[in-house]
Amino acid sequence: MATRTASHSTDEVTETAIAVPVPAPAAVPAPSVPSGGGTTVSEGTAGAQEPAATRGRTSIAGGVVEKIAGLAAREVPGVYALGGTLSRTLGAVRDRVPGGRPSVSRGVKVEVGQRQTAVDLDVMVEYGVPIMDVARDVRENVIAAVERMTGLEVVEVNISIVDVRLPDEDLAEGEPRVQ
C-alpha cells in the first residue's frame, strides 16, 4: 500500500510504502451473495465458520409457483377447472396418452421476480356459485399457499372467469363431441 503526503509549501508529492499484514486466504469467507437472479428467496454465505443453514442460496422456478397456485385454486369450492376451453381440450387429449399425466399448471401463468411474484389464472366456475365470492376465495387461497410454501410475496392474483359449467352438461371435461 502506498500513501501520499503533500507539502503545502511546494507542489512536490512524496510516496511512502507501508507494509500491512494480510490474513490467510482460507480464513476469509466469500462475500455474501445478495438476493437476485429472478427467483432467489434467501441469501447465503460460504465458509466453514458459517452455520450450515446459511451456506448457499435457494432458487424457486416459475413452474413450481405455477403448480402451487394451480393446486390451491382447484381446492376452492365452486372452481370446476382451470384454463380456457381449448387448453382444457388439448390437456384432456394429452392426459389420455399413455404415460401422460394431468397438468396442474394448466390455466396458470406466473411472473417471478427476486422476492415477489404475480399470478394470472383462467378459471371455469360451476353454475350457480357467486363468482365474486369464488374469485375472492381463490385469491386468498393462492396467496396463502404460495407465500407459505415459497416465501415469495404475492403482489397480485389476476383471475379471468373464462367459462361456466352448466349442470346439464353431459360431456366430461375435454371429452370430444365426435369420435
C-alpha positions in Angstrom: 0.0 0.0 0.0 1.3 3.5 -0.7 0.4 6.7 1.0 0.9 10.1 -0.5 1.9 13.2 1.5 2.0 16.6 0.1 3.9 19.7 1.4 1.8 22.9 1.5 4.9 24.9 0.6 5.7 23.0 -2.6 3.9 21.0 -5.2 6.1 18.0 -4.6 4.5 14.7 -3.7 6.3 12.1 -1.7 5.3 8.4 -1.8 5.9 6.1 1.2 5.4 2.3 1.2 3.7 0.8 4.3 3.6 -3.0 5.0 0.2 -4.2 6.1 -0.3 -7.8 7.4 -2.8 -9.9 5.3 -4.8 -12.7 6.8 -4.5 -16.2 5.4 -6.9 -16.7 2.3 -8.6 -19.8 3.8 -9.8 -17.7 6.8 -11.6 -15.1 4.7 -15.3 -16.1 3.9 -16.7 -15.5 0.5 -18.7 -12.3 0.1 -22.4 -12.5 0.8 -24.5 -13.1 -2.3 -27.4 -10.6 -2.4 -30.8 -11.9 -3.4 -31.1 -11.6 -7.2 -31.4 -13.7 -10.3 -35.2 -13.7 -10.7 -36.2 -16.4 -8.2 -33.8 -16.1 -5.3 -35.5 -16.3 -2.0 -32.8 -16.4 0.6 -29.3 -15.0 0.9 -26.4 -17.3 1.6 -22.8 -17.1 2.5 -19.9 -19.5 2.1 -17.3 -20.6 4.6 -16.7 -23.3 7.1 -17.4 -20.9 10.0 -20.9 -20.1 8.8 -24.0 -22.1 10.0 -25.0 -24.9 7.6 -28.5 -23.3 7.1 -27.0 -20.1 5.6 -24.5 -21.6 3.2 -25.7 -21.1 -0.4 -28.9 -19.7 -1.8 -32.3 -21.0 -2.7 -34.0 -20.5 -6.0 -37.6 -21.3 -6.9 -38.5 -21.9 -10.5 -41.7 -20.4 -12.0 -43.0 -23.8 -12.7 -43.0 -24.6 -9.0 -45.1 -21.4 -8.3 -47.5 -22.4 -11.1 -48.1 -25.8 -9.7 -48.7 -24.5 -6.1 -51.1 -21.8 -7.4 -52.9 -24.3 -9.6 -53.5 -26.8 -6.8 -54.5 -24.0 -4.4 -57.0 -22.6 -6.9 -58.6 -26.1 -7.5 -59.1 -26.6 -3.8 -61.7 -23.8 -3.7 -65.4 -24.9 -3.8 -67.1 -23.6 -7.0 -64.0 -23.9 -9.2 -64.7 -26.6 -11.8 -61.4 -26.3 -13.8 -58.6 -24.0 -14.8 -57.7 -23.0 -18.3 -59.7 -21.9 -21.3 -61.8 -24.3 -23.4 -59.0 -25.0 -25.9 -56.3 -25.6 -23.3 -58.7 -27.9 -21.4 -59.5 -29.9 -24.5 -55.9 -30.2 -25.6 -55.0 -31.1 -22.0 -57.6 -33.9 -21.9 -56.2 -35.4 -25.1 -52.7 -35.2 -23.6 -53.8 -36.8 -20.4 -55.2 -39.8 -22.3 -51.8 -40.6 -24.0 -50.1 -43.4 -22.3 -47.6 -42.0 -19.8 -49.3 -38.6 -19.8 -50.5 -37.1 -16.6 -52.8 -34.2 -15.8 -51.1 -30.7 -15.8 -51.8 -28.9 -12.5 -50.4 -25.7 -14.0 -52.9 -25.6 -16.9 -54.6 -22.1 -16.9 -51.9 -20.6 -14.6 -49.3 -18.1 -15.6 -46.8 -16.5 -13.2 -44.1 -13.9 -13.2 -41.4 -14.5 -10.6 -39.1 -11.7 -9.5 -36.4 -11.5 -6.9 -38.7 -11.5 -3.9 -42.1 -11.2 -5.4 -44.5 -13.0 -7.8 -47.7 -12.3 -9.7 -50.2 -14.9 -10.7 -52.7 -15.0 -13.5 -55.5 -17.6 -13.5 -58.1 -18.7 -16.1 -60.9 -20.2 -14.1 -64.1 -22.1 -15.1 -66.7 -22.0 -12.3 -69.7 -24.1 -11.5 -73.1 -22.6 -12.5 -74.9 -21.0 -9.6 -71.9 -20.1 -7.4 -71.4 -16.4 -6.6 -68.5 -15.6 -8.9 -67.1 -12.7 -6.9 -67.0 -14.9 -3.8 -65.3 -17.7 -5.6 -62.7 -15.3 -7.0 -62.1 -13.8 -3.6 -61.6 -17.3 -2.1 -59.3 -18.4 -4.9 -57.2 -15.2 -4.5 -56.9 -15.8 -0.7 -56.1 -19.5 -1.0 -53.5 -18.9 -3.8 -51.8 -16.1 -1.9 -51.6 -18.1 1.4 -50.3 -21.2 -0.3 -47.6 -19.5 -2.5 -46.4 -17.3 0.3 -46.3 -20.1 2.9 -44.5 -22.6 0.6 -42.1 -20.3 -1.2 -41.5 -17.2 0.9 -42.2 -15.0 -2.1 -44.5 -12.1 -1.7 -47.6 -12.4 -4.0 -48.2 -8.9 -5.2 -51.4 -9.8 -7.3 -53.6 -12.6 -8.4 -55.5 -11.8 -11.5 -58.5 -14.0 -12.2 -60.3 -14.4 -15.5 -63.5 -16.3 -15.4 -63.4 -17.9 -18.8 -66.4 -20.3 -18.6 -69.3 -21.6 -16.5 -70.0 -25.3 -16.2 -73.7 -25.9 -16.6 -75.3 -28.7 -14.5 -76.8 -30.4 -17.5 -73.6 -30.6 -19.5 -73.2 -34.3 -20.0 -69.8 -34.2 -21.7 -66.9 -34.8 -19.3 -64.2 -32.2 -19.3 -62.4 -32.4 -22.5 -64.4 -35.3 -24.0 -64.6 -34.9 -27.7 -68.0 -34.4 -29.3 -67.2 -36.6 -32.3 -65.4 -39.9 -32.4 
